Amino acid sequence: MKKTAAGLISVLGLALSASLSTPATAADDTVVIGVMNDQNGIYSEASGRGSVVAAKMAIEDLGGTILGKPVEVLVANHQNKPDIGLSVAREWYDSKGVDAIFEVANSTIALGVQDLARNRRKIVIHSTSTSSDLTGKACSPYGLMWTADSWSNSGPLIQQLLKEGNTSYFFITADYAFGHSLESVASAAITSGGGKVVGSVRVPLATADYSSFLITAQSSKAQVIVLALAGSDLTNAIKQSGEFGITQKQKLATPTAYINDIHALGLPATQGLFFTQSWYWDQSDETRRWSQRFADVMKRMPSDSHAGVYSSVTHYLKAVRKVGSKDPDAVLKAMRETPVSDIYTRDGHVREDGRVVYDRYLVRVKGAAESKKPWDYLDLVAKIPAANAFQSMKTGGCPLTQ
């Protein structure tokens, strides 16, 4: 039986203060999970509090207990600061009895937590963190990548745009590892597909004024301007591109966007924007029902990252229940052997490199006249089969698969 929205709100309030109850000790058989992410910064809308709600929904849908005891949840705001994130993860693993950390939502912090988890023989399951290295050169037997990464956000997007005859591209790129990775993958896809990169500019994190960068992109006359940005940087760039009338003659595409970005900017500013998604709230009756439960608490529809957290927590807890223990090796073996089937995907599976694979979608933001109800923002243009949606293990570089 599902809890009421009011009950979830109460639980969330407790969670954000520290935890839902007294943390278990390492010797206890209580399952303790931690949700770590950005609670109030540039990534908080796509993850943040909503991911805590999604994790709680997963626990409730499994009856609230695993191994005969209530599942406990710890929550931390790493503030996008690696020292804070690693300090919290170390404390959680070493003294708070945390069995698995979920989301992280910052690639730099995620890589550090993955290394820590490997050394501690603990589990970390990433969502919203996008570094392909997490299942590439920095892969770990104790780390899984649930939502899309830089390769799966960039490569398939460009491949679909090339199929539509778009051959010239200009990049406006965040000047740190995240942006560099997106541009690198997308550029390789452009070149291999017979297209051309006509130019690029690098932009510091938290830039407010994009006018000079947009003018440079506009004057390049590229058919597609690719915004390798995220969070408030992305929304600032999209909003200002509308002021320059860029979409009247050029297309805008971004490897990383979420439905909350579209909602914040509105359809007039974002219509025609192309990006990829793993999941959309309005896909089916089942996703609509789940999303309404989420919206009853958060007062907005979930992003695909929120659905990804729900899916990863669900799959993890089912594995713990199946093997009858919290032993990380046994649990991960069960997670790899069991297909992923829930509201996020019906045909997913966990690969040896830790990458979870499933079908994805090329989406286009609707115009205002096309939207028929609140949050009706995306048109699913094409399905990207799982085999094409993610980098292959052969080229990913994970030492576990060599």
C-alpha positions, 0 to 999 in steps of 0.5 A: 500500500502506497503512502500519501503525499503528505506522508512523503513530504514528512519523510522528506523533511526528516531526510534532508536534516540528516537521515530517516532514523538512527543509522545502522551499524556495519554489523546490523542487517538493516539495509542503509542507503545514501542519496548524495547530490546537489540539493540547492545548486545548479543541478538541484532541479534535475536531481536534488530533493526529487531524487530523495522522493524517488528513492522513497517511492522505490522503498514503499513500492517494495513494501518498506522493508528488506530482510525483515527491517525498514530500509533506512535512507541518509541524504547529503548535499555535497554542494558540488564540492569534491572535498565535501562529497568524499568526506560524506561518502567516507563517513557513510561507508566507514561509520554510518553503515551505508551499504550503497550510495545512489546518484552523486550527480557530479562527475568529479565527485562521482569518480572519487566516490567510485574509487573510495567504494572500490577500496571499501568494497561498497556499492555506488550507483550513479545517476546524473553524473555523466562521465563515461570514465565511470564505466570506462578507464575508471570502471569498478566492480562495485560501481554501476552507471544507471542513467545516460553518460557523455557518450550516450548523450552526445553520440546518438544525438549527433547520429540522428541529426546527421541522418536528417541532413545536418552536416555543420556544427558549432560548439558552445562548451562548458570549460571543465571535464564535463563539457570537454567530454561532451564535445569530444564525443560529439565531434568524433560522431560528427567527423565519422558521420561525414559532418564538419565542426566549423568552430567552438568556444569554451565558457566558464562555469556559471557564466551569466552573459552568453551574448558574445559566444552566441554571436560567434556561433551565429556568425559561423552559419553552422546548421546546428549549434550544440550547447555542451552545457548543463544546469543554469548554464544551459538555461541561460544560453537557451534563453539568450539564444532566443533573444538573438533569434538563432533558431530562426535560421539554425538548429539548437541541440544539447547533449544534456537537458532535462524537462525542468530546464524546458519548464523553467524557460517555457516553450517559446524559448525552447521550441525546436530544441533537440536532445536525448532522453532515457525516459519521459513522464508522458510515455504510458499510463504507467509512467503517468501514474508514477509521475503523478505520485511524484508530482503530488509531493514535488509539485512538478513532474519528474526528470528522467534522472528521478526515474533513474534513481527510482529504478536503481534503488528498486533493482538494488533492493530486489537483489538484496531481497533475492540473495537474502543478504547485503553482501555486495558481491552477491548483490551485484551478481544478482543485479547483473543476472536479473533484467531491469524491468520497471517504470524506467525500462522494460528491457534493461540489463547491467553489463560487466563494465557496470553500464546499464543499457536500454532503449533511448529516445531523440526528442524535440521540444514542442511549440506552444500550439502543440502542447495540450496539457501542463508539462506536455513538452516533448515529442519523441522523434525516434527510438534509439535501440540499446545497441546504438544508445551506449558505447560498446564495451569493446571501445569503452576501455574498462579494464574489467572487460579486457 
